[in-house]
Amino acid sequence: LLCGWHGKSFVFANRFRGKGYWVIISNSNDGDMQNHIFTQLGYQSIRGSTGRGGARVAMQGVRVLREGGTMAMTPDGP
């Protein structure tokens, strides 16, 4: 499990690209743009946020980790 700050997410994206890591990305319009960039860099995404699918995101994240996946998140968000 990797953690980074929202304002530095593209530094992280570049550093770990192409490894198939999972990221949690908001369902917002900004998240659409970020999701496009991250998937182009080789990441897999789980879409959602605290107010929009948070429980589903948490369950999917646990599944990814149990299956041996590596996941990244930004703990400084809502």
Secondary structure as GFF3:
##gff-version 3
##sequence-region A 1 78
A	DSSP	beta_strand	2	3	.	.	.	ID=ss1
A	DSSP	three_ten_helix	6	8	.	.	.	ID=ss2
A	DSSP	alpha_helix	9	15	.	.	.	ID=ss3
A	DSSP	beta_strand	22	25	.	.	.	ID=ss4
A	DSSP	alpha_helix	29	40	.	.	.	ID=ss5
A	DSSP	beta_strand	44	47	.	.	.	ID=ss6
A	DSSP	alpha_helix	54	66	.	.	.	ID=ss7
A	DSSP	beta_strand	71	73	.	.	.	ID=ss8
###
